[in-house]
């Protein structure tokens, strides 16, 4: 493991206006993630799992493209949210429409059709289990995931539930557009849905060198300066960890003040990086971080632990 310490003065100061919020590209968001999962699966120790995740992401894209109409906040609600620095689609309080369960059924059916014939028995059992669940069961599991009560859910079922919830929130956010949302009072949380980030990403191109936090639920990205803890905003001696011999595209950014870490991805090292996919493919870095005494600050909804 290698580490680097940045001091408070080493904070980005780009000229010009910085776009604060970036919503996911509806037409390709999950499709691109699926392609990245497949690329990462080649010669990876977790290849079978990553291939399964590619199938799940493809099912998410199909579900998003056929997502039924669902209620959205109206203009007055959006204006009120912006005025008071509140997320318009807060994960813990937005009244979920049953349409998300339609997406869940579509996702389970698509994954079943793609992998059931060759899937190991535990996966078959999980898919079959969905037929025994009623809407109350599904809504309770959704509540647990969105509230961060991961000990209250069946971890075998949670990837499918999380996949459908992601589709639902991507649908809503992209239907409203970036102008619908403003900054909220918690810079470390998503301004769209108030969920924590799965990772942060240092961009290239027109946003060269700018760091954005990537939402674990809705896939939105919001700007936060570098060399600043994404959890507590401390600028005192942030430490970066990487696996020896790695190209440095994925590192762990740790904060001594709050005792947390979050992965940071560098697109200049690999422009095909996907926060969700590359986070799952770099669990070796999480294992190394376990020995440092710091705790991960943001979840990956596809690898929850009780």
C-alpha positions as CSV (number, residue, x, y, z in Angstrom):
1,X,0.0,0.0,0.0
2,X,1.2,3.5,-0.8
3,X,0.0,6.8,0.7
4,X,0.3,10.5,0.0
5,X,-0.6,13.4,2.3
6,X,-2.0,16.6,0.9
7,X,-1.9,19.8,2.9
8,X,-4.7,22.5,3.0
9,X,-3.0,24.7,0.4
10,X,-3.2,22.0,-2.2
11,X,-6.8,22.6,-3.2
12,X,-8.0,23.1,-6.7
13,X,-8.6,26.7,-7.8
14,X,-9.9,26.5,-11.4
15,X,-10.8,29.7,-13.3
16,X,-14.2,30.4,-14.6
17,X,-17.6,29.0,-13.6
18,X,-17.7,25.4,-12.4
19,X,-20.8,23.3,-13.2
20,X,-22.1,22.2,-9.8
21,X,-24.5,19.4,-10.8
22,X,-24.3,16.7,-13.5
23,X,-27.2,14.3,-14.0
24,X,-26.6,10.8,-15.5
25,X,-27.1,10.4,-19.2
26,X,-30.4,8.6,-19.3
27,X,-29.9,7.0,-22.7
28,X,-26.6,5.3,-21.8
29,X,-26.0,5.4,-18.0
30,X,-26.6,1.8,-17.1
31,X,-25.5,0.5,-20.5
32,X,-22.1,2.1,-20.1
33,X,-21.9,0.6,-16.6
34,X,-22.7,-2.8,-18.0
35,X,-19.9,-2.5,-20.6
36,X,-17.5,-1.5,-17.8
37,X,-18.5,-4.5,-15.7
38,X,-17.8,-6.8,-18.6
39,X,-14.4,-5.1,-19.3
40,X,-13.5,-5.5,-15.6
41,X,-14.7,-9.1,-15.5
42,X,-12.0,-10.3,-17.9
43,X,-9.2,-12.0,-15.9
44,X,-10.6,-10.8,-12.6
45,X,-10.8,-13.0,-9.5
46,X,-14.4,-11.8,-9.2
47,X,-15.2,-12.3,-12.9
48,X,-18.4,-14.3,-12.4
49,X,-19.8,-11.7,-10.0
50,X,-18.9,-8.8,-12.3
51,X,-20.5,-10.6,-15.3
52,X,-23.6,-11.0,-13.2
53,X,-23.5,-7.3,-12.4
54,X,-23.2,-6.5,-16.1
55,X,-26.5,-8.5,-16.7
56,X,-28.1,-6.5,-13.9
57,X,-27.0,-3.2,-15.3
58,X,-28.3,-4.1,-18.8
59,X,-31.6,-5.0,-17.2
60,X,-31.6,-1.6,-15.4
61,X,-31.1,0.2,-18.7
62,X,-34.1,-1.7,-20.3
63,X,-36.3,-1.0,-17.3
64,X,-35.3,2.7,-17.4
65,X,-36.2,2.9,-21.1
66,X,-39.7,1.5,-20.4
67,X,-40.3,3.1,-17.1
68,X,-44.0,3.9,-16.6
69,X,-45.3,7.4,-15.8
70,X,-44.9,8.4,-12.2
71,X,-45.6,11.5,-10.2
72,X,-42.9,14.2,-10.0
73,X,-42.6,17.3,-7.8
74,X,-44.4,20.3,-9.3
75,X,-42.9,23.7,-10.0
76,X,-43.9,25.1,-6.6
77,X,-42.4,22.1,-4.7
78,X,-39.1,22.4,-6.7
79,X,-39.0,26.2,-6.0
80,X,-39.6,25.6,-2.3
81,X,-36.8,23.0,-2.2
82,X,-34.3,25.2,-3.9
83,X,-35.2,28.2,-1.6
84,X,-34.7,26.2,1.5
85,X,-31.7,24.2,0.4
86,X,-33.5,20.9,0.5
87,X,-33.3,17.9,-1.9
88,X,-36.4,17.7,-4.1
89,X,-36.3,13.9,-4.3
90,X,-35.1,13.0,-0.8
91,X,-34.6,9.2,-0.7
92,X,-35.9,8.9,2.9
93,X,-39.0,10.9,2.5
94,X,-40.1,11.0,-1.2
95,X,-43.5,9.2,-1.5
96,X,-42.5,6.3,-3.7
97,X,-44.8,5.4,-6.5
98,X,-45.5,1.7,-7.1
99,X,-43.9,2.1,-10.5
100,X,-40.5,1.3,-9.0
101,X,-41.9,-2.2,-8.2
102,X,-42.8,-2.6,-11.9
103,X,-39.1,-1.8,-12.7
104,X,-38.1,-4.4,-10.1
105,X,-40.3,-7.1,-11.7
106,X,-38.8,-6.2,-15.2
107,X,-35.3,-6.4,-13.8
108,X,-35.8,-9.7,-12.1
109,X,-37.4,-11.2,-15.2
110,X,-34.6,-9.9,-17.5
111,X,-31.8,-11.2,-15.3
112,X,-33.6,-14.6,-14.9
113,X,-33.9,-14.9,-18.7
114,X,-30.2,-14.1,-19.1
115,X,-28.6,-16.1,-16.4
116,X,-31.0,-18.6,-14.9
117,X,-29.9,-21.6,-17.0
118,X,-26.3,-21.3,-15.9
119,X,-26.6,-19.6,-12.6
120,X,-25.5,-21.3,-9.4
121,X,-28.3,-22.5,-7.1
122,X,-28.1,-19.6,-4.6
123,X,-28.9,-17.2,-7.5
124,X,-31.8,-19.3,-8.7
125,X,-33.1,-19.5,-5.1
126,X,-32.9,-15.7,-4.8
127,X,-34.8,-15.1,-8.1
128,X,-37.4,-17.6,-7.1
129,X,-37.8,-16.0,-3.7
130,X,-39.1,-12.8,-5.3
131,X,-42.3,-14.6,-6.3
132,X,-43.1,-15.2,-2.6
133,X,-42.8,-11.5,-1.6
134,X,-45.8,-9.1,-1.5
135,X,-45.7,-5.3,-1.9
136,X,-45.3,-4.8,1.8
137,X,-42.2,-6.9,1.9
138,X,-40.7,-5.0,-1.0
139,X,-41.5,-1.6,0.4
140,X,-40.0,-2.5,3.8
141,X,-36.8,-3.7,2.1
142,X,-36.7,-0.5,0.0
143,X,-37.2,1.6,3.2
144,X,-34.3,-0.3,4.9
145,X,-31.9,0.3,1.9
146,X,-32.8,4.0,1.5
147,X,-32.5,4.6,5.3
148,X,-29.2,2.8,5.6
149,X,-30.6,0.1,7.9
150,X,-28.8,-2.7,6.1
151,X,-29.2,-5.1,8.9
152,X,-32.9,-5.2,8.2
153,X,-32.7,-6.6,4.7
154,X,-32.0,-9.9,3.0
155,X,-28.6,-9.3,1.5
156,X,-29.2,-11.8,-1.3
157,X,-32.3,-9.8,-2.4
158,X,-30.8,-6.3,-1.9
159,X,-29.0,-6.0,-5.2
160,X,-32.2,-6.3,-7.2
161,X,-34.1,-4.0,-4.9
162,X,-31.3,-1.4,-5.1
163,X,-31.2,-1.8,-8.9
164,X,-34.9,-0.9,-9.2
165,X,-34.6,2.0,-6.8
166,X,-31.6,3.4,-8.8
167,X,-33.7,3.1,-12.0
168,X,-36.6,5.0,-10.3
169,X,-34.4,7.8,-9.1
170,X,-32.6,8.2,-12.4
171,X,-35.9,8.3,-14.1
172,X,-37.2,11.1,-11.8
173,X,-34.0,13.2,-11.8
174,X,-33.5,13.1,-15.6
175,X,-37.2,13.8,-16.2
176,X,-36.9,17.0,-14.2
177,X,-33.5,18.1,-15.5
178,X,-30.5,19.8,-13.8
179,X,-32.2,23.2,-13.5
180,X,-34.8,21.7,-11.1
181,X,-32.3,21.2,-8.4
182,X,-30.2,23.6,-6.2
183,X,-27.5,23.3,-3.5
184,X,-28.5,21.8,-0.2
185,X,-27.3,22.3,3.3
186,X,-25.3,19.1,3.4
187,X,-22.4,19.4,0.9
188,X,-21.4,15.8,1.4
189,X,-24.9,14.5,0.4
190,X,-26.5,14.4,-3.1
191,X,-28.4,17.6,-3.9
192,X,-31.0,15.6,-5.8
193,X,-31.8,12.8,-3.3
194,X,-29.7,13.4,-0.2
195,X,-28.0,10.0,-0.5
196,X,-24.3,9.6,0.2
197,X,-21.7,9.2,-2.6
198,X,-20.4,5.8,-3.6
199,X,-17.1,7.4,-4.7
200,X,-15.7,10.6,-6.1
201,X,-14.4,11.2,-9.6
202,X,-11.7,13.5,-11.0
203,X,-12.9,14.6,-14.4
204,X,-11.1,15.2,-17.7
205,X,-11.9,17.4,-20.7
206,X,-13.8,20.6,-20.1
207,X,-13.9,19.8,-16.4
208,X,-10.2,18.7,-16.3
209,X,-9.1,18.2,-12.7
210,X,-12.4,18.9,-11.1
211,X,-13.6,16.5,-8.4
212,X,-17.3,15.4,-8.3
213,X,-19.0,13.2,-5.8
214,X,-21.1,10.4,-7.4
215,X,-24.4,9.5,-5.8
216,X,-24.9,5.9,-4.7
217,X,-28.6,6.0,-5.6
218,X,-29.5,8.4,-8.5
219,X,-26.1,8.6,-10.2
220,X,-26.0,12.4,-10.1
221,X,-22.6,14.1,-9.5
222,X,-22.0,17.3,-7.6
223,X,-18.8,19.3,-7.3
224,X,-16.6,19.4,-4.3
225,X,-13.1,20.8,-4.2
226,X,-10.2,18.3,-4.0
227,X,-8.0,17.8,-0.9
228,X,-11.1,18.2,1.2
229,X,-12.8,15.3,3.1
230,X,-15.9,14.3,1.2
231,X,-17.5,13.4,4.5
232,X,-16.7,16.1,7.0
233,X,-15.1,18.8,4.7
234,X,-11.8,18.9,6.7
235,X,-8.8,20.1,4.7
236,X,-6.2,19.0,7.2
237,X,-3.8,16.4,5.9
238,X,-6.0,14.2,3.7
239,X,-4.2,10.9,3.0
240,X,-4.4,8.9,-0.2
241,X,-3.9,5.2,-0.3
242,X,-3.3,2.9,-3.3
243,X,-2.4,-0.7,-4.0
244,X,1.3,-1.2,-4.8
245,X,1.8,-1.7,-8.5
246,X,-1.6,-0.3,-9.5
247,X,-1.8,2.4,-12.1
248,X,-3.4,4.7,-9.6
249,X,-6.8,5.1,-11.3
250,X,-8.5,4.2,-8.1
251,X,-7.3,5.4,-4.7
252,X,-8.8,5.7,-1.2
253,X,-9.1,9.2,0.2
254,X,-8.9,9.0,4.0
255,X,-9.5,11.7,6.6
256,X,-7.9,11.6,10.0
257,X,-10.4,14.1,11.5
258,X,-13.5,12.0,11.0
259,X,-11.9,8.6,10.6
260,X,-13.6,7.9,7.2
261,X,-12.5,7.1,3.7
262,X,-14.0,7.1,0.2
263,X,-12.6,6.0,-3.1
264,X,-11.5,8.5,-5.6
265,X,-11.3,7.7,-9.3
266,X,-9.1,9.5,-11.8
267,X,-10.4,9.6,-15.4
268,X,-7.1,10.8,-16.7
269,X,-5.7,7.4,-15.8
270,X,-8.7,5.5,-17.3
271,X,-11.5,7.4,-19.0
272,X,-13.8,4.3,-18.9
273,X,-14.0,4.2,-15.1
274,X,-17.4,3.8,-13.6
275,X,-17.8,4.6,-9.9
276,X,-20.1,1.7,-9.1
277,X,-18.4,-0.9,-11.2
278,X,-14.8,0.1,-10.4
279,X,-15.7,0.3,-6.7
280,X,-16.9,-3.3,-6.7
281,X,-13.9,-4.4,-8.7
282,X,-11.4,-2.8,-6.3
283,X,-12.5,-4.6,-3.1
284,X,-8.8,-5.4,-2.4
285,X,-8.4,-1.7,-1.6
286,X,-11.2,-1.9,0.9
287,X,-9.5,-4.8,2.5
288,X,-6.3,-2.8,2.9
289,X,-8.2,0.1,4.3
290,X,-9.7,-2.2,7.0
291,X,-6.3,-2.3,8.5
292,X,-6.0,1.5,8.8
293,X,-8.7,2.0,11.4
294,X,-10.9,4.2,9.2
295,X,-14.4,3.4,8.1
296,X,-16.0,3.8,4.7
297,X,-18.3,6.8,4.5
298,X,-20.5,5.9,1.5
299,X,-22.0,2.6,0.5
300,X,-22.1,0.7,-2.7
301,X,-25.8,-0.5,-2.8
302,X,-24.7,-3.7,-4.6
303,X,-22.4,-4.8,-1.8
304,X,-24.2,-4.0,1.5
305,X,-23.1,-5.5,4.8
306,X,-25.3,-5.9,7.8
